[in-house]
Amino acid sequence: MEDPDIAQKFHLMQKEIEAAVSLTQECKLNLTASVDSLRIELEVLKSYMERYHPGFAESYPKFREEAIQAIDPEWIGSEQVKRT
């Protein structure tokens, strides 16, 4: 191959990498925003439960540990949620 061909291919590869980086950064921002939104919703639910269900704050750690042991997060939304 001649030098201009190599330079052109290198330039095109560089542009593809820049585009991929840009998309990755955009995806990261979207995921961060989604996680932040979920964190807010979780705190709202916990505040509600603490306000309207006395004893929730004391029992929450136990329920959380049971859920961690029983639920497979990779399968949430499908029929099989509980670990066997």
HTML snippet that shows the backbone in 3Dmol.js (N, CA, C, O; Angstrom):
<script src="https://3Dmol.org/build/3Dmol-min.js"></script>
<div id="view" style="width:600px;height:400px;position:relative"></div>
<script>
const pdb = `
ATOM      1  N   MET A   1       0.832  -1.180   0.000  1.00  0.00           N
ATOM      2  CA  MET A   1       0.000   0.000   0.000  1.00  0.00           C
ATOM      3  C   MET A   1       0.878   1.245   0.000  1.00  0.00           C
ATOM      4  O   MET A   1       2.000   1.238   0.506  1.00  0.00           O
ATOM      5  N   GLU A   2       0.357   2.272  -0.560  1.00  0.00           N
ATOM      6  CA  GLU A   2       1.090   3.524  -0.604  1.00  0.00           C
ATOM      7  C   GLU A   2       0.804   4.336   0.656  1.00  0.00           C
ATOM      8  O   GLU A   2      -0.187   4.107   1.348  1.00  0.00           O
ATOM      9  N   ASP A   3       1.674   5.271   0.935  1.00  0.00           N
ATOM     10  CA  ASP A   3       1.535   6.101   2.126  1.00  0.00           C
ATOM     11  C   ASP A   3       0.204   6.856   2.194  1.00  0.00           C
ATOM     12  O   ASP A   3      -0.393   6.912   3.269  1.00  0.00           O
ATOM     13  N   PRO A   4      -0.291   7.443   1.084  1.00  0.00           N
ATOM     14  CA  PRO A   4      -1.592   8.134   1.176  1.00  0.00           C
ATOM     15  C   PRO A   4      -2.735   7.191   1.563  1.00  0.00           C
ATOM     16  O   PRO A   4      -3.640   7.585   2.299  1.00  0.00           O
ATOM     17  N   ASP A   5      -2.698   5.949   1.073  1.00  0.00           N
ATOM     18  CA  ASP A   5      -3.729   4.973   1.438  1.00  0.00           C
ATOM     19  C   ASP A   5      -3.678   4.653   2.930  1.00  0.00           C
ATOM     20  O   ASP A   5      -4.706   4.589   3.605  1.00  0.00           O
ATOM     21  N   ILE A   6      -2.474   4.457   3.422  1.00  0.00           N
ATOM     22  CA  ILE A   6      -2.307   4.140   4.843  1.00  0.00           C
ATOM     23  C   ILE A   6      -2.766   5.330   5.690  1.00  0.00           C
ATOM     24  O   ILE A   6      -3.453   5.155   6.696  1.00  0.00           O
ATOM     25  N   ALA A   7      -2.387   6.520   5.281  1.00  0.00           N
ATOM     26  CA  ALA A   7      -2.783   7.713   6.025  1.00  0.00           C
ATOM     27  C   ALA A   7      -4.302   7.877   6.019  1.00  0.00           C
ATOM     28  O   ALA A   7      -4.888   8.241   7.039  1.00  0.00           O
ATOM     29  N   GLN A   8      -4.939   7.613   4.887  1.00  0.00           N
ATOM     30  CA  GLN A   8      -6.396   7.730   4.792  1.00  0.00           C
ATOM     31  C   GLN A   8      -7.081   6.695   5.680  1.00  0.00           C
ATOM     32  O   GLN A   8      -8.041   7.019   6.380  1.00  0.00           O
ATOM     33  N   LYS A   9      -6.595   5.452   5.658  1.00  0.00           N
ATOM     34  CA  LYS A   9      -7.179   4.405   6.496  1.00  0.00           C
ATOM     35  C   LYS A   9      -6.980   4.726   7.980  1.00  0.00           C
ATOM     36  O   LYS A   9      -7.876   4.512   8.795  1.00  0.00           O
ATOM     37  N   PHE A  10      -5.811   5.236   8.313  1.00  0.00           N
ATOM     38  CA  PHE A  10      -5.549   5.614   9.698  1.00  0.00           C
ATOM     39  C   PHE A  10      -6.499   6.731  10.129  1.00  0.00           C
ATOM     40  O   PHE A  10      -7.042   6.693  11.233  1.00  0.00           O
ATOM     41  N   HIS A  11      -6.697   7.710   9.272  1.00  0.00           N
ATOM     42  CA  HIS A  11      -7.597   8.819   9.566  1.00  0.00           C
ATOM     43  C   HIS A  11      -9.030   8.316   9.778  1.00  0.00           C
ATOM     44  O   HIS A  11      -9.713   8.754  10.704  1.00  0.00           O
ATOM     45  N   LEU A  12      -9.481   7.395   8.920  1.00  0.00           N
ATOM     46  CA  LEU A  12     -10.828   6.839   9.062  1.00  0.00           C
ATOM     47  C   LEU A  12     -10.971   6.046  10.365  1.00  0.00           C
ATOM     48  O   LEU A  12     -11.995   6.130  11.042  1.00  0.00           O
ATOM     49  N   MET A  13      -9.945   5.283  10.704  1.00  0.00           N
ATOM     50  CA  MET A  13      -9.974   4.532  11.966  1.00  0.00           C
ATOM     51  C   MET A  13     -10.029   5.482  13.153  1.00  0.00           C
ATOM     52  O   MET A  13     -10.745   5.233  14.123  1.00  0.00           O
ATOM     53  N   GLN A  14      -9.271   6.569  13.074  1.00  0.00           N
ATOM     54  CA  GLN A  14      -9.264   7.553  14.137  1.00  0.00           C
ATOM     55  C   GLN A  14     -10.657   8.173  14.308  1.00  0.00           C
ATOM     56  O   GLN A  14     -11.115   8.370  15.434  1.00  0.00           O
ATOM     57  N   LYS A  15     -11.318   8.476  13.212  1.00  0.00           N
ATOM     58  CA  LYS A  15     -12.679   9.036  13.265  1.00  0.00           C
ATOM     59  C   LYS A  15     -13.657   8.026  13.868  1.00  0.00           C
ATOM     60  O   LYS A  15     -14.525   8.405  14.655  1.00  0.00           O
ATOM     61  N   GLU A  16     -13.527   6.757  13.511  1.00  0.00           N
ATOM     62  CA  GLU A  16     -14.402   5.719  14.074  1.00  0.00           C
ATOM     63  C   GLU A  16     -14.192   5.598  15.579  1.00  0.00           C
ATOM     64  O   GLU A  16     -15.152   5.443  16.335  1.00  0.00           O
ATOM     65  N   ILE A  17     -12.953   5.668  16.007  1.00  0.00           N
ATOM     66  CA  ILE A  17     -12.656   5.579  17.440  1.00  0.00           C
ATOM     67  C   ILE A  17     -13.237   6.789  18.168  1.00  0.00           C
ATOM     68  O   ILE A  17     -13.815   6.642  19.245  1.00  0.00           O
ATOM     69  N   GLU A  18     -13.093   7.961  17.602  1.00  0.00           N
ATOM     70  CA  GLU A  18     -13.659   9.164  18.219  1.00  0.00           C
ATOM     71  C   GLU A  18     -15.179   9.065  18.325  1.00  0.00           C
ATOM     72  O   GLU A  18     -15.756   9.472  19.334  1.00  0.00           O
ATOM     73  N   ALA A  19     -15.821   8.537  17.310  1.00  0.00           N
ATOM     74  CA  ALA A  19     -17.277   8.368  17.338  1.00  0.00           C
ATOM     75  C   ALA A  19     -17.678   7.361  18.414  1.00  0.00           C
ATOM     76  O   ALA A  19     -18.658   7.566  19.129  1.00  0.00           O
ATOM     77  N   ALA A  20     -16.917   6.276  18.523  1.00  0.00           N
ATOM     78  CA  ALA A  20     -17.210   5.264  19.537  1.00  0.00           C
ATOM     79  C   ALA A  20     -17.037   5.838  20.943  1.00  0.00           C
ATOM     80  O   ALA A  20     -17.840   5.557  21.833  1.00  0.00           O
ATOM     81  N   VAL A  21     -16.014   6.621  21.140  1.00  0.00           N
ATOM     82  CA  VAL A  21     -15.785   7.256  22.444  1.00  0.00           C
ATOM     83  C   VAL A  21     -16.935   8.201  22.774  1.00  0.00           C
ATOM     84  O   VAL A  21     -17.422   8.221  23.904  1.00  0.00           O
ATOM     85  N   SER A  22     -17.363   8.974  21.800  1.00  0.00           N
ATOM     86  CA  SER A  22     -18.470   9.909  22.008  1.00  0.00           C
ATOM     87  C   SER A  22     -19.745   9.166  22.401  1.00  0.00           C
ATOM     88  O   SER A  22     -20.445   9.580  23.325  1.00  0.00           O
ATOM     89  N   LEU A  23     -20.049   8.075  21.706  1.00  0.00           N
ATOM     90  CA  LEU A  23     -21.242   7.281  22.038  1.00  0.00           C
ATOM     91  C   LEU A  23     -21.116   6.651  23.423  1.00  0.00           C
ATOM     92  O   LEU A  23     -22.093   6.583  24.169  1.00  0.00           O
ATOM     93  N   THR A  24     -19.929   6.196  23.761  1.00  0.00           N
ATOM     94  CA  THR A  24     -19.699   5.592  25.069  1.00  0.00           C
ATOM     95  C   THR A  24     -19.910   6.625  26.173  1.00  0.00           C
ATOM     96  O   THR A  24     -20.530   6.327  27.194  1.00  0.00           O
ATOM     97  N   GLN A  25     -19.401   7.825  25.972  1.00  0.00           N
ATOM     98  CA  GLN A  25     -19.591   8.881  26.970  1.00  0.00           C
ATOM     99  C   GLN A  25     -21.064   9.241  27.118  1.00  0.00           C
ATOM    100  O   GLN A  25     -21.541   9.466  28.230  1.00  0.00           O
ATOM    101  N   GLU A  26     -21.783   9.297  26.006  1.00  0.00           N
ATOM    102  CA  GLU A  26     -23.216   9.592  26.058  1.00  0.00           C
ATOM    103  C   GLU A  26     -23.971   8.492  26.804  1.00  0.00           C
ATOM    104  O   GLU A  26     -24.853   8.776  27.614  1.00  0.00           O
ATOM    105  N   CYS A  27     -23.624   7.253  26.531  1.00  0.00           N
ATOM    106  CA  CYS A  27     -24.260   6.127  27.228  1.00  0.00           C
ATOM    107  C   CYS A  27     -23.966   6.181  28.726  1.00  0.00           C
ATOM    108  O   CYS A  27     -24.844   5.928  29.551  1.00  0.00           O
ATOM    109  N   LYS A  28     -22.727   6.512  29.063  1.00  0.00           N
ATOM    110  CA  LYS A  28     -22.365   6.605  30.474  1.00  0.00           C
ATOM    111  C   LYS A  28     -23.182   7.692  31.176  1.00  0.00           C
ATOM    112  O   LYS A  28     -23.657   7.487  32.293  1.00  0.00           O
ATOM    113  N   LEU A  29     -23.344   8.839  30.528  1.00  0.00           N
ATOM    114  CA  LEU A  29     -24.161   9.908  31.109  1.00  0.00           C
ATOM    115  C   LEU A  29     -25.608   9.464  31.291  1.00  0.00           C
ATOM    116  O   LEU A  29     -26.222   9.745  32.321  1.00  0.00           O
ATOM    117  N   ASN A  30     -26.153   8.772  30.296  1.00  0.00           N
ATOM    118  CA  ASN A  30     -27.535   8.289  30.397  1.00  0.00           C
ATOM    119  C   ASN A  30     -27.687   7.266  31.517  1.00  0.00           C
ATOM    120  O   ASN A  30     -28.665   7.298  32.263  1.00  0.00           O
ATOM    121  N   LEU A  31     -26.723   6.364  31.634  1.00  0.00           N
ATOM    122  CA  LEU A  31     -26.785   5.361  32.695  1.00  0.00           C
ATOM    123  C   LEU A  31     -26.648   6.007  34.071  1.00  0.00           C
ATOM    124  O   LEU A  31     -27.342   5.626  35.014  1.00  0.00           O
ATOM    125  N   THR A  32     -25.760   6.976  34.183  1.00  0.00           N
ATOM    126  CA  THR A  32     -25.591   7.679  35.453  1.00  0.00           C
ATOM    127  C   THR A  32     -26.878   8.395  35.838  1.00  0.00           C
ATOM    128  O   THR A  32     -27.285   8.352  36.999  1.00  0.00           O
ATOM    129  N   ALA A  33     -27.517   9.046  34.891  1.00  0.00           N
ATOM    130  CA  ALA A  33     -28.781   9.729  35.165  1.00  0.00           C
ATOM    131  C   ALA A  33     -29.852   8.729  35.586  1.00  0.00           C
ATOM    132  O   ALA A  33     -30.639   9.012  36.489  1.00  0.00           O
ATOM    133  N   SER A  34     -29.890   7.567  34.944  1.00  0.00           N
ATOM    134  CA  SER A  34     -30.883   6.543  35.299  1.00  0.00           C
ATOM    135  C   SER A  34     -30.636   6.001  36.699  1.00  0.00           C
ATOM    136  O   SER A  34     -31.578   5.823  37.472  1.00  0.00           O
ATOM    137  N   VAL A  35     -29.389   5.739  37.027  1.00  0.00           N
ATOM    138  CA  VAL A  35     -29.054   5.238  38.362  1.00  0.00           C
ATOM    139  C   VAL A  35     -29.398   6.290  39.413  1.00  0.00           C
ATOM    140  O   VAL A  35     -29.946   5.958  40.465  1.00  0.00           O
ATOM    141  N   ASP A  36     -29.082   7.550  39.138  1.00  0.00           N
ATOM    142  CA  ASP A  36     -29.430   8.617  40.081  1.00  0.00           C
ATOM    143  C   ASP A  36     -30.942   8.698  40.287  1.00  0.00           C
ATOM    144  O   ASP A  36     -31.408   8.891  41.411  1.00  0.00           O
ATOM    145  N   SER A  37     -31.698   8.553  39.218  1.00  0.00           N
ATOM    146  CA  SER A  37     -33.158   8.579  39.316  1.00  0.00           C
ATOM    147  C   SER A  37     -33.661   7.420  40.176  1.00  0.00           C
ATOM    148  O   SER A  37     -34.554   7.598  41.004  1.00  0.00           O
ATOM    149  N   LEU A  38     -33.089   6.241  39.979  1.00  0.00           N
ATOM    150  CA  LEU A  38     -33.482   5.086  40.793  1.00  0.00           C
ATOM    151  C   LEU A  38     -33.124   5.290  42.264  1.00  0.00           C
ATOM    152  O   LEU A  38     -33.888   4.908  43.151  1.00  0.00           O
ATOM    153  N   ARG A  39     -31.975   5.886  42.516  1.00  0.00           N
ATOM    154  CA  ARG A  39     -31.584   6.158  43.903  1.00  0.00           C
ATOM    155  C   ARG A  39     -32.588   7.098  44.569  1.00  0.00           C
ATOM    156  O   ARG A  39     -32.967   6.889  45.721  1.00  0.00           O
ATOM    157  N   ILE A  40     -33.013   8.121  43.855  1.00  0.00           N
ATOM    158  CA  ILE A  40     -33.999   9.055  44.400  1.00  0.00           C
ATOM    159  C   ILE A  40     -35.307   8.334  44.682  1.00  0.00           C
ATOM    160  O   ILE A  40     -35.899   8.514  45.747  1.00  0.00           O
ATOM    161  N   GLU A  41     -35.766   7.514  43.732  1.00  0.00           N
ATOM    162  CA  GLU A  41     -37.017   6.768  43.935  1.00  0.00           C
ATOM    163  C   GLU A  41     -36.912   5.844  45.141  1.00  0.00           C
ATOM    164  O   GLU A  41     -37.860   5.731  45.920  1.00  0.00           O
ATOM    165  N   LEU A  42     -35.782   5.191  45.301  1.00  0.00           N
ATOM    166  CA  LEU A  42     -35.587   4.298  46.439  1.00  0.00           C
ATOM    167  C   LEU A  42     -35.641   5.073  47.754  1.00  0.00           C
ATOM    168  O   LEU A  42     -36.253   4.614  48.719  1.00  0.00           O
ATOM    169  N   GLU A  43     -35.011   6.233  47.798  1.00  0.00           N
ATOM    170  CA  GLU A  43     -35.037   7.038  49.016  1.00  0.00           C
ATOM    171  C   GLU A  43     -36.449   7.538  49.316  1.00  0.00           C
ATOM    172  O   GLU A  43     -36.844   7.609  50.479  1.00  0.00           O
ATOM    173  N   VAL A  44     -37.211   7.884  48.280  1.00  0.00           N
ATOM    174  CA  VAL A  44     -38.603   8.296  48.474  1.00  0.00           C
ATOM    175  C   VAL A  44     -39.403   7.145  49.074  1.00  0.00           C
ATOM    176  O   VAL A  44     -40.157   7.338  50.027  1.00  0.00           O
ATOM    177  N   LEU A  45     -39.239   5.957  48.519  1.00  0.00           N
ATOM    178  CA  LEU A  45     -39.972   4.794  49.034  1.00  0.00           C
ATOM    179  C   LEU A  45     -39.580   4.471  50.471  1.00  0.00           C
ATOM    180  O   LEU A  45     -40.439   4.170  51.299  1.00  0.00           O
ATOM    181  N   LYS A  46     -38.280   4.533  50.767  1.00  0.00           N
ATOM    182  CA  LYS A  46     -37.837   4.275  52.137  1.00  0.00           C
ATOM    183  C   LYS A  46     -38.391   5.326  53.096  1.00  0.00           C
ATOM    184  O   LYS A  46     -38.814   4.990  54.202  1.00  0.00           O
ATOM    185  N   SER A  47     -38.392   6.586  52.688  1.00  0.00           N
ATOM    186  CA  SER A  47     -38.949   7.648  53.542  1.00  0.00           C
ATOM    187  C   SER A  47     -40.434   7.421  53.791  1.00  0.00           C
ATOM    188  O   SER A  47     -40.913   7.580  54.914  1.00  0.00           O
ATOM    189  N   TYR A  48     -41.163   7.046  52.736  1.00  0.00           N
ATOM    190  CA  TYR A  48     -42.590   6.772  52.876  1.00  0.00           C
ATOM    191  C   TYR A  48     -42.813   5.613  53.860  1.00  0.00           C
ATOM    192  O   TYR A  48     -43.638   5.703  54.769  1.00  0.00           O
ATOM    193  N   MET A  49     -42.070   4.544  53.659  1.00  0.00           N
ATOM    194  CA  MET A  49     -42.240   3.373  54.526  1.00  0.00           C
ATOM    195  C   MET A  49     -41.901   3.718  55.982  1.00  0.00           C
ATOM    196  O   MET A  49     -42.599   3.281  56.897  1.00  0.00           O
ATOM    197  N   GLU A  50     -40.853   4.485  56.198  1.00  0.00           N
ATOM    198  CA  GLU A  50     -40.483   4.866  57.561  1.00  0.00           C
ATOM    199  C   GLU A  50     -41.561   5.742  58.198  1.00  0.00           C
ATOM    200  O   GLU A  50     -41.815   5.638  59.398  1.00  0.00           O
ATOM    201  N   ARG A  51     -42.190   6.598  57.407  1.00  0.00           N
ATOM    202  CA  ARG A  51     -43.208   7.513  57.930  1.00  0.00           C
ATOM    203  C   ARG A  51     -44.512   6.786  58.241  1.00  0.00           C
ATOM    204  O   ARG A  51     -45.131   7.051  59.272  1.00  0.00           O
ATOM    205  N   TYR A  52     -44.938   5.877  57.371  1.00  0.00           N
ATOM    206  CA  TYR A  52     -46.262   5.276  57.508  1.00  0.00           C
ATOM    207  C   TYR A  52     -46.270   3.840  58.048  1.00  0.00           C
ATOM    208  O   TYR A  52     -47.336   3.265  58.269  1.00  0.00           O
ATOM    209  N   HIS A  53     -45.109   3.278  58.253  1.00  0.00           N
ATOM    210  CA  HIS A  53     -45.025   1.925  58.807  1.00  0.00           C
ATOM    211  C   HIS A  53     -43.969   1.908  59.907  1.00  0.00           C
ATOM    212  O   HIS A  53     -42.785   1.689  59.651  1.00  0.00           O
ATOM    213  N   PRO A  54     -44.421   2.142  61.130  1.00  0.00           N
ATOM    214  CA  PRO A  54     -43.479   2.147  62.260  1.00  0.00           C
ATOM    215  C   PRO A  54     -42.709   0.828  62.315  1.00  0.00           C
ATOM    216  O   PRO A  54     -43.267  -0.244  62.085  1.00  0.00           O
ATOM    217  N   GLY A  55     -41.453   0.928  62.615  1.00  0.00           N
ATOM    218  CA  GLY A  55     -40.628  -0.269  62.708  1.00  0.00           C
ATOM    219  C   GLY A  55     -39.942  -0.644  61.407  1.00  0.00           C
ATOM    220  O   GLY A  55     -39.110  -1.551  61.383  1.00  0.00           O
ATOM    221  N   PHE A  56     -40.281   0.042  60.327  1.00  0.00           N
ATOM    222  CA  PHE A  56     -39.671  -0.294  59.046  1.00  0.00           C
ATOM    223  C   PHE A  56     -38.159  -0.111  59.077  1.00  0.00           C
ATOM    224  O   PHE A  56     -37.418  -0.957  58.576  1.00  0.00           O
ATOM    225  N   ALA A  57     -37.707   0.977  59.655  1.00  0.00           N
ATOM    226  CA  ALA A  57     -36.262   1.262  59.669  1.00  0.00           C
ATOM    227  C   ALA A  57     -35.490   0.158  60.385  1.00  0.00           C
ATOM    228  O   ALA A  57     -34.365  -0.168  60.006  1.00  0.00           O
ATOM    229  N   GLU A  58     -36.098  -0.411  61.418  1.00  0.00           N
ATOM    230  CA  GLU A  58     -35.418  -1.477  62.161  1.00  0.00           C
ATOM    231  C   GLU A  58     -35.439  -2.803  61.391  1.00  0.00           C
ATOM    232  O   GLU A  58     -34.480  -3.572  61.454  1.00  0.00           O
ATOM    233  N   SER A  59     -36.518  -3.065  60.675  1.00  0.00           N
ATOM    234  CA  SER A  59     -36.634  -4.351  59.972  1.00  0.00           C
ATOM    235  C   SER A  59     -36.041  -4.326  58.569  1.00  0.00           C
ATOM    236  O   SER A  59     -35.809  -5.383  57.983  1.00  0.00           O
ATOM    237  N   TYR A  60     -35.791  -3.142  58.020  1.00  0.00           N
ATOM    238  CA  TYR A  60     -35.279  -3.033  56.646  1.00  0.00           C
ATOM    239  C   TYR A  60     -33.973  -3.797  56.429  1.00  0.00           C
ATOM    240  O   TYR A  60     -33.872  -4.522  55.440  1.00  0.00           O
ATOM    241  N   PRO A  61     -32.972  -3.674  57.297  1.00  0.00           N
ATOM    242  CA  PRO A  61     -31.724  -4.414  57.042  1.00  0.00           C
ATOM    243  C   PRO A  61     -31.927  -5.932  56.924  1.00  0.00           C
ATOM    244  O   PRO A  61     -31.275  -6.589  56.112  1.00  0.00           O
ATOM    245  N   LYS A  62     -32.830  -6.480  57.737  1.00  0.00           N
ATOM    246  CA  LYS A  62     -33.109  -7.916  57.668  1.00  0.00           C
ATOM    247  C   LYS A  62     -33.762  -8.275  56.333  1.00  0.00           C
ATOM    248  O   LYS A  62     -33.363  -9.239  55.680  1.00  0.00           O
ATOM    249  N   PHE A  63     -34.767  -7.493  55.932  1.00  0.00           N
ATOM    250  CA  PHE A  63     -35.436  -7.740  54.650  1.00  0.00           C
ATOM    251  C   PHE A  63     -34.460  -7.596  53.482  1.00  0.00           C
ATOM    252  O   PHE A  63     -34.510  -8.362  52.520  1.00  0.00           O
ATOM    253  N   ARG A  64     -33.595  -6.625  53.579  1.00  0.00           N
ATOM    254  CA  ARG A  64     -32.602  -6.395  52.521  1.00  0.00           C
ATOM    255  C   ARG A  64     -31.679  -7.605  52.384  1.00  0.00           C
ATOM    256  O   ARG A  64     -31.412  -8.069  51.276  1.00  0.00           O
ATOM    257  N   GLU A  65     -31.203  -8.100  53.498  1.00  0.00           N
ATOM    258  CA  GLU A  65     -30.306  -9.269  53.467  1.00  0.00           C
ATOM    259  C   GLU A  65     -31.029 -10.491  52.902  1.00  0.00           C
ATOM    260  O   GLU A  65     -30.448 -11.250  52.126  1.00  0.00           O
ATOM    261  N   GLU A  66     -32.284 -10.684  53.283  1.00  0.00           N
ATOM    262  CA  GLU A  66     -33.062 -11.799  52.733  1.00  0.00           C
ATOM    263  C   GLU A  66     -33.230 -11.657  51.223  1.00  0.00           C
ATOM    264  O   GLU A  66     -33.120 -12.640  50.490  1.00  0.00           O
ATOM    265  N   ALA A  67     -33.493 -10.452  50.762  1.00  0.00           N
ATOM    266  CA  ALA A  67     -33.657 -10.220  49.321  1.00  0.00           C
ATOM    267  C   ALA A  67     -32.354 -10.467  48.568  1.00  0.00           C
ATOM    268  O   ALA A  67     -32.366 -11.036  47.477  1.00  0.00           O
ATOM    269  N   ILE A  68     -31.242 -10.046  49.140  1.00  0.00           N
ATOM    270  CA  ILE A  68     -29.941 -10.278  48.500  1.00  0.00           C
ATOM    271  C   ILE A  68     -29.699 -11.773  48.323  1.00  0.00           C
ATOM    272  O   ILE A  68     -29.173 -12.208  47.299  1.00  0.00           O
ATOM    273  N   GLN A  69     -30.081 -12.547  49.318  1.00  0.00           N
ATOM    274  CA  GLN A  69     -29.882 -13.991  49.244  1.00  0.00           C
ATOM    275  C   GLN A  69     -30.872 -14.673  48.300  1.00  0.00           C
ATOM    276  O   GLN A  69     -30.542 -15.685  47.682  1.00  0.00           O
ATOM    277  N   ALA A  70     -32.085 -14.123  48.186  1.00  0.00           N
ATOM    278  CA  ALA A  70     -33.146 -14.814  47.450  1.00  0.00           C
ATOM    279  C   ALA A  70     -33.308 -14.374  46.002  1.00  0.00           C
ATOM    280  O   ALA A  70     -33.806 -15.144  45.182  1.00  0.00           O
ATOM    281  N   ILE A  71     -32.900 -13.159  45.671  1.00  0.00           N
ATOM    282  CA  ILE A  71     -33.201 -12.622  44.344  1.00  0.00           C
ATOM    283  C   ILE A  71     -31.940 -12.555  43.499  1.00  0.00           C
ATOM    284  O   ILE A  71     -30.899 -12.065  43.937  1.00  0.00           O
ATOM    285  N   ASP A  72     -32.057 -13.058  42.282  1.00  0.00           N
ATOM    286  CA  ASP A  72     -30.963 -12.978  41.325  1.00  0.00           C
ATOM    287  C   ASP A  72     -31.204 -11.741  40.468  1.00  0.00           C
ATOM    288  O   ASP A  72     -32.116 -11.748  39.640  1.00  0.00           O
ATOM    289  N   PRO A  73     -30.417 -10.679  40.638  1.00  0.00           N
ATOM    290  CA  PRO A  73     -30.688  -9.425  39.920  1.00  0.00           C
ATOM    291  C   PRO A  73     -30.593  -9.539  38.403  1.00  0.00           C
ATOM    292  O   PRO A  73     -31.168  -8.718  37.688  1.00  0.00           O
ATOM    293  N   GLU A  74     -29.884 -10.533  37.905  1.00  0.00           N
ATOM    294  CA  GLU A  74     -29.779 -10.706  36.459  1.00  0.00           C
ATOM    295  C   GLU A  74     -31.070 -11.219  35.851  1.00  0.00           C
ATOM    296  O   GLU A  74     -31.252 -11.149  34.635  1.00  0.00           O
ATOM    297  N   TRP A  75     -31.977 -11.737  36.686  1.00  0.00           N
ATOM    298  CA  TRP A  75     -33.211 -12.322  36.171  1.00  0.00           C
ATOM    299  C   TRP A  75     -34.442 -11.518  36.555  1.00  0.00           C
ATOM    300  O   TRP A  75     -35.565 -11.970  36.329  1.00  0.00           O
ATOM    301  N   ILE A  76     -34.256 -10.329  37.135  1.00  0.00           N
ATOM    302  CA  ILE A  76     -35.406  -9.500  37.509  1.00  0.00           C
ATOM    303  C   ILE A  76     -36.147  -9.112  36.228  1.00  0.00           C
ATOM    304  O   ILE A  76     -35.532  -8.708  35.241  1.00  0.00           O
ATOM    305  N   GLY A  77     -37.437  -9.238  36.255  1.00  0.00           N
ATOM    306  CA  GLY A  77     -38.257  -8.929  35.086  1.00  0.00           C
ATOM    307  C   GLY A  77     -38.641 -10.161  34.291  1.00  0.00           C
ATOM    308  O   GLY A  77     -39.485 -10.092  33.397  1.00  0.00           O
ATOM    309  N   SER A  78     -38.027 -11.284  34.613  1.00  0.00           N
ATOM    310  CA  SER A  78     -38.406 -12.525  33.938  1.00  0.00           C
ATOM    311  C   SER A  78     -39.226 -13.353  34.927  1.00  0.00           C
ATOM    312  O   SER A  78     -39.431 -12.953  36.073  1.00  0.00           O
ATOM    313  N   GLU A  79     -39.677 -14.485  34.474  1.00  0.00           N
ATOM    314  CA  GLU A  79     -40.499 -15.344  35.327  1.00  0.00           C
ATOM    315  C   GLU A  79     -39.713 -15.891  36.514  1.00  0.00           C
ATOM    316  O   GLU A  79     -40.237 -15.961  37.625  1.00  0.00           O
ATOM    317  N   GLN A  80     -38.466 -16.276  36.288  1.00  0.00           N
ATOM    318  CA  GLN A  80     -37.652 -16.884  37.321  1.00  0.00           C
ATOM    319  C   GLN A  80     -36.839 -15.803  38.025  1.00  0.00           C
ATOM    320  O   GLN A  80     -35.801 -15.376  37.520  1.00  0.00           O
ATOM    321  N   VAL A  81     -37.315 -15.356  39.204  1.00  0.00           N
ATOM    322  CA  VAL A  81     -36.628 -14.299  39.924  1.00  0.00           C
ATOM    323  C   VAL A  81     -35.877 -14.864  41.117  1.00  0.00           C
ATOM    324  O   VAL A  81     -34.757 -14.441  41.403  1.00  0.00           O
ATOM    325  N   LYS A  82     -36.474 -15.804  41.805  1.00  0.00           N
ATOM    326  CA  LYS A  82     -35.859 -16.360  43.017  1.00  0.00           C
ATOM    327  C   LYS A  82     -34.727 -17.309  42.660  1.00  0.00           C
ATOM    328  O   LYS A  82     -34.797 -18.061  41.688  1.00  0.00           O
ATOM    329  N   ARG A  83     -33.693 -17.249  43.470  1.00  0.00           N
ATOM    330  CA  ARG A  83     -32.571 -18.196  43.291  1.00  0.00           C
ATOM    331  C   ARG A  83     -33.007 -19.535  43.835  1.00  0.00           C
ATOM    332  O   ARG A  83     -33.717 -19.619  44.837  1.00  0.00           O
ATOM    333  N   THR A  84     -32.571 -20.583  43.157  1.00  0.00           N
ATOM    334  CA  THR A  84     -32.928 -21.923  43.629  1.00  0.00           C
ATOM    335  C   THR A  84     -31.731 -22.643  44.157  1.00  0.00           C
ATOM    336  O   THR A  84     -31.842 -23.787  44.598  1.00  0.00           O
TER     337      THR A  84
END
`;
const viewer = $3Dmol.createViewer("view");
viewer.addModel(pdb, "pdb");
viewer.setStyle({}, {cartoon: {color: "spectrum"}});
viewer.zoomTo();
viewer.render();
</script>
